[in-house]
Amino acid sequence: MNPIINQNWTPEERARYGIRSIDDFTNEELDLLQAKLVGWMLQSAPHPKNQRHRTSFVMKRRTDVPA
């Protein structure tokens, strides 16, 4: 939620829009969410299929023209 906009939701409005605060979760649901978060953080990025070394583009200085 945007902290700049002061919005006071009633429990009925939150239920209608599917908004849940931390108080609405049970301990089991919070443990499951924490386990999912840890799993996501431990995932590594997939390795590229092409292992060719890629150099970054660097402009070469022209030696035939005096600086």
C-alpha positions as CSV (number, residue, x, y, z in Angstrom):
1,M,0.0,0.0,0.0
2,N,1.1,3.5,-0.6
3,P,2.1,5.1,2.7
4,I,1.5,8.6,1.3
5,I,-2.3,7.9,0.9
6,N,-3.9,7.6,4.3
7,Q,-6.5,4.8,3.7
8,N,-8.5,3.3,6.5
9,W,-9.9,0.0,5.4
10,T,-12.7,-1.7,7.2
11,P,-12.4,-5.5,7.7
12,E,-15.3,-6.0,5.2
13,E,-13.5,-3.9,2.6
14,R,-10.2,-5.7,3.1
15,A,-12.0,-9.1,2.7
16,R,-13.9,-7.9,-0.4
17,Y,-10.6,-6.8,-2.1
18,G,-8.5,-9.7,-0.9
19,I,-6.2,-7.5,1.2
20,R,-4.7,-9.3,4.2
21,S,-2.6,-7.7,6.9
22,I,0.0,-9.5,9.0
23,D,-2.6,-9.9,11.7
24,D,-4.9,-11.9,9.4
25,F,-2.3,-14.7,8.9
26,T,-2.0,-17.6,11.2
27,N,1.4,-18.7,12.6
28,E,1.4,-21.7,10.2
29,E,0.8,-19.4,7.2
30,L,3.6,-17.1,8.4
31,D,6.0,-20.0,8.8
32,L,5.1,-21.2,5.3
33,L,5.6,-17.8,3.8
34,Q,9.0,-17.4,5.6
35,A,10.1,-20.8,4.2
36,K,9.1,-19.8,0.7
37,L,11.0,-16.5,1.0
38,V,14.1,-18.4,2.2
39,G,13.8,-20.8,-0.7
40,W,13.5,-17.9,-3.2
41,M,16.5,-16.1,-1.7
42,L,18.7,-19.3,-1.9
43,Q,17.9,-19.8,-5.6
44,S,20.7,-19.0,-8.0
45,A,20.4,-17.5,-11.5
46,P,20.5,-20.1,-14.3
47,H,23.8,-20.6,-16.0
48,P,24.0,-19.3,-19.6
49,K,24.1,-21.9,-22.3
50,N,26.9,-20.2,-24.1
51,Q,30.1,-20.1,-22.0
52,R,32.0,-17.9,-24.5
53,H,33.8,-15.0,-22.8
54,R,32.3,-11.7,-23.7
55,T,34.4,-8.6,-23.4
56,S,32.9,-5.3,-22.8
57,F,33.2,-2.7,-25.6
58,V,36.1,-0.4,-25.1
59,M,37.0,2.2,-27.6
60,K,40.6,2.0,-28.8
61,R,42.7,5.1,-29.0
62,R,43.9,5.9,-32.4
63,T,47.7,6.0,-32.4
64,D,48.1,7.6,-35.9
65,V,46.6,10.9,-34.8
66,P,48.6,12.9,-32.2
67,A,46.6,13.7,-29.0
